[in-house]
Amino acid sequence: MSANSKQTFNVGVIGVSGYTGLELLKMLSYHASFNLVYVANSEGGTTVDALHPSLKTICALEVKKADANECAKLCDLVFLALPHKTSMAFVKPLIKKGVKVVDFSADYRLTQEVYEEYYCPHTDVDNLKNVVYGLPELFRDKIKNASLIANPGCFPTSAILGLLPFMEVRVKHTPIIIDAKTGVSGAGKKLSEVTHFVNVNDNLFAYNPFVHRHAPEIAQKLGIDFDEINFVPHLVPLTRGMISSIYIQVDEEIDALEMLKEYYKSEPSVRIFENPVDMKNVAGTNFCDLYVKQKGSILFISSAIDNLMRGASSQAVVNANIMMGIRELSGVPDIAYVP
């Protein structure tokens, strides 16, 4: 199918209650080629505009209690904005019935061995052989022919995009240090002691240093040993956004800025800056903004994304567009939201 095709596709979203579900609904409500026909969560019994008042007058679809068989009868493509373990129960029957799936969870991002070490037993091992990791800059051609996309995690998206241009000139087996900071929406809607307002407000702290489960995802997609990744995430008192400060050792003779520009010269969702990047300029968009500074053999790479968009929902829409043979950035905002 050509990128100019006028064909439309019926799509569904399972997992509409969370922050990423809301961002996805915003885009799908105006998408020219995707006809939103099925929305669901674990309970049902409401409507989209009652669940998300910001969508009043925009979308009033009934929110169903999630049922894979009912969904498969209506949809060509389904987005699963679900937590790990939950997604597997829906992917298996949907794929079996010929429905294409973009999965937000970690269930299909890793090898079985690594997944089970960091998450839980895997109940759909067969589909691990057919999944494509949904980072277009790395796997665009494979995404075109995929039936199942593992939408990348937000931290891995930011880190991998920053590191990719320099992996060939990195001094092998030297440490990669990733100091990443994310807004509180990255923790999801479920309240915990860590994300309670009183704890987060006027505060900043690291969590799961060196052992965060996004670290092996970064290592796998870069094709390096997990021990080479030194990843420390931080929670900051912001609603949304993510910035990764990355440090690696490289050959001193390179021109890092020119390498970065050359690597991404044809990529519409990556922007290169000659001054340090910030989170506000990517808010509400699919952009990843990158900056690099070299000091001898040390590179500092700064990578900024919106954790709910490029780190989840807008990247999922881009992956779906590529899968369905339509314009890659259809339905994706390209102007930053600045409150």
C-alpha positions, 0 to 999 in steps of 0.5 A: 500500500502506498503512503498516499493511500486513502484507505482507513483502518479500524483500530482499538485501544485496550488500556485507556485509563492511564496517561499513555492511554489518554495521549493515544486517544488524543491522537487517534481521535483526529487521525485521518487513517485510523477509525477508533472503534473499540476502547477498553479497560479492566472494568468498562462501564463508562465512556471515554469523556467520563474517564478523561474529561479533557476529551469531552466533545471529542470522544464519547465512545463506550469503554468496554471491559477488555475482551480480546475476541470482541476486539478482534471482530472489530479491529484491524489494529490494536494498541495495548497500553497495558502493564507487563504480564497483562499484555501477553494475555491479549497479544496471543489471541489477537495475533492468532486472529490476524489482528496487528498489535502495538504493545506498550508493555515490556512483554516482548522487548527482551529475550525470554531469559532476560525478561523472566529475570527482570519481570515474570514467567513468559506465557507467550514465548512463540510470539517472541520469534515474530516481534519487531522492536519499535524504534523506527530509526533502527528497525523501520524496514522490519516494522513495515512487515511486522504484525507485532511491535514491542513499543520501546520503553521511555528510558531506552528510547532516549538512551539508545537514540543518543548512543547509536551514532557513536557505537562504532567509535566507542572504545569497546568495553568501556563503561557507558554512563546514563544519568536519566531524569523523568517526570512523575507521569512515567510511574503511571497513575497508580499512587505509591509512597514514592510518587505521593505529592508530598514526597515528590514535590521540591525533591529529586532522587535516584531509584534502582541505580544500576539494576533498573530493568530498562538497563538490559533493554538498552544493552540488548538493542545496542548489542553489548553486555549488560555490565557495560551499561551503568544506568541511574534513573532519577525522579524529578518533580515534573509532570512529563518529560525526560532527559538523559545525560550520557557519557562514553569514551571514544576515539579522540579524532572524531568530530562528534557533532558532524557524526550526529548530524550525518547519522540522523540527517534523514530522520524526521523525528530527531533534531540536532542542536548545537546548544544543550537541549531541554524537555520543554521543547519536546513536550507533546511531540514525537521529537528526540532532541540531541546535543553532543559535547566532546572533551578529548576522548569523552563524549557528553550526549544529551537526549530529551524526549516527552516520556508519554509521547516519544517514550510511549504513545506517539512512537506507538502511532508512528509504528502503527503508521509504518505497519499499515503503509501510511505516512509515518507521522500521520496524526502525530503532533509536531509543535511542542506544547508549552504551558 
